[in-house]
Amino acid sequence: MMAITRTEDLARFCDAAKNQPYVTVDTEFLRERTYWSKLCLIQLAIPPASKVTGEGGQAVLVDPLVEGLSLEPLYDLFRHEGTVKVFHAARQDLEIFFHDAGLFPKPLFDTQVAAMVCGFGEQVGYETLVRKIARANLDKSSRFTDWSRRPLSDAQKAYARADVTHLRQIYEYLSAELKQNGREGWLAEELRVLEDPETYTNRPEEAWLKVRTRTNSPRFLAILRELAKFRESYAQQRDIPRSRVFKDDAMIELASTKPTSENDLGRSRLLLREARKGEIAKGILAAVKAGMETTDLPQPKNDVPGKPGNAALSDLLRVLLKAKADAAGVAPKLIASSSDLDAIATGDRDMPALKGWRAEVFGSDALRLAEGKIALSAKGGSVRVVSTE
């Protein structure tokens, strides 16, 4: 397998790949010590019948850590719409390329999403697809190794190569399945989310929405909002993990205790020692003060005035979803989540589960069920939809 460390070699491979129907892509990265993922390795492979750089030239490892190597030839390939770029579970890979170069590979194919559309289950793993489609086994022992260290071991290289070579057969199989079952449009709908910059945009003012808490006091949530906003901004600007600023449990503690001085911070049970003084401490105290003084109090999450829950309808929607998903041969969670079903039961109508292909498979009947226009009937081991009109 060829290792690419020079821009001209990368350009040569990418130029050849532009003449192919597809190229498979994967990355190895580290994120334990940074906010943004650190790209450590890029794997590329073209269809097996092609000969590009001689023996082993069908698959290459690109080392982005080599000084002087430009990834512009790769990004030029990503812009080339005559070659499909194939990933598995592409979201983290796409975030790296979007953050680094502000682009998305087009056209895009994600084998994990395609497998869900083709009935392989929820969040199906690459190893499962390799076993079921390529009839091979993977050695995953190198998965959690340090990909930033050089030189790479033979085991790391073999693992990295397998991530794109088996992907070729998986892509060809799933692509044919989608054409046969007429679900290419379903995949296209899902990929639009992956190709949307909003998917990878972390706004500090919205960071509090991802923090799990059992307290719904508006004042508490206002302080939490300001603390989360400060943490997100601080972590982004310094490229460090959020947990290096302070962890969620410490943030919840701070929102409850409402410290007003560094002495108060010193009495925290959960706050990191380095966060009790200096810039982080000042940021915490300013955030608490802002949360205490604001008149813009957030609504408690999952508390929508005028929309009482309907537990019975939620349960019926779950039965309907399972029946419809089984009939379509598609993973239920790809159609709707449990929270989506609860939202439909409370009257929410603005969600993906009620639009596009999901409406055809489930959403239209879900609305009819909510409106009392259909009922569910069990016969034998199956569930049927019965009109009540």
Buried (B, 14 or more C-beta within 10 A) or exposed (E): BBBBBEBEBBBBBBBBBEEBEBBBBBBBBEEEEBBBBBBBBBBBBBBEEBEBBEEEBBBBBBBBBEEEBEBEBBBEBBEBEEBBBBBBBBBEBBBBBBEBBEEBBBBBBBBBBBBBBBBBBEBBBBBBBBBEBBEEEBEEEBEEBEBBEEEBEEEBBBBBBBBBBBBBBBBBBBBEBBEEBEBEEBBBBBBEEBBEEEBBEEEBEEBBEEBEBEEEBEBBBBBBBBBBBBBBBBBBEEEBEBEBBBBBEBBBBBBEBBBEEBEBBEEBEBBBEEBBEEEBBEBBBEBBBBBEEBEEBBEBEEEBEEEEEBEEBBEBBBEBBEBBBEEBEBBBBBBBBEEBBBBBBBEBEEBBBBEBBBBEBBBEBBBBBBEEEBEBEEEEEEBEBEEEE
